[in-house]
Amino acid sequence: MTMSKYFSPTLLTHTHWINKEKFLYDVDTYASWTLFVVEEGSFSYRIRESEGEARFGDLVLCPPHTAFHRKVTSSLTFHFYQFDWDRDETSYGLIKLKDTGRLSSNLDYLKRVSTDEDKASMFEHKSHYLADLLFMAGSQERALDALKDETDPVTLKARLWMERHYSEPINFQKLAGTLGISPVQLTRRFTRSQGVTPISYLTCLRLKRSCDLLLETHLTLDQIARECGYENGFYLSRVFSKRMNMSPSQYRLTFKM
C-alpha cells in the first residue's frame, strides 16, 4: 500500500453499533469502501484471501464490490464507515494500529460529536476522524513497506537521507547528483521500489512530524513549519489542509488530548 494515497476519503455514512451479538448477514457486498473500527469485542472476517479475527486496535478494510464474510465472536461494539476513495483495490484486510492511545482519543471524540445537533458540523467531524484513521494506517504501513523493499541500494540511500534531512530544504536534483543518477532516474527507481514518488514520500515524512508536533507540543505553526522543512506556517497549512482535509489548527483542536 502507498501512504500518500491514504488521504482524502469522501465519507458517505457512519454508524456506531453497540453490543452487536451477530451480523444480519454472514456475508455482504458494498458498492463503496467499507471500514470496521473495533471498539470492544471481536469478530472473525474473510475478505478474498485475507482472514483473521479483529478486536480493539484493529481496522478491517474492504474494497467496493467485494464479498465481506464476518461473524461476531464476542459481543461487538464498532464503528462502521462507508466512503469513496480514489485508490486501487489491492488494499484490504486487517490493519493493527500501534498508536492505540490516539485511536482511543479518536473514538471518544467521535462519540461526543455524534450527539451534535448541527448535522453539517457532525458530518464534517466524522469525515475528519475517518481521514485520521486512514492516515495512521497509511503512515504505519508506509514504514513497514520501506523496511520490506531494500533491494535497490540507491533508493535505500535516498530514503534514509530524506528521513534524516526532511526538516531541511531538499533539492532533488542535487540529491540525484550525489547518488550518481539523474533526477528522472531517481523518481523512476524510487517509485518502483517504494511505491511512491520521492516528493510524496518527503511530504508524508513532514506531515507525520507536523502531526506529532501539533499534538505533543504547544509550538506555533511557524515554529512547526521550520521543524518540518517548510518556509512558514502559511505554506505548511496549505499542504496540510490539502492532504488531511482539515487545517493544522483544526487537527490540533480535534485530536489533542
ABEGO torsion letter per residue (X at the ends): XBAAAABGBBBABBBBBBGBABBABABBBBABBBBBBBABEBBBBBBEABBEBBBBGBBBBBBBGBBBBBBBABBBBBBBBBBBBBBBAABBEBBBBABAAAAAAAAAAAAAAAABABAAAAAAAAAAAAAAAAAAAAAAAAAAAAAABAABAAAAAAAAAAAAAAABBBBAAAAAAAAGBBAAAAAAAAAAAAGBBAAAAAAAAAAAAAAAAAAABABBAAAAAAAAGBABAAAAAAAAAAAAGBBAAAAAAAABX
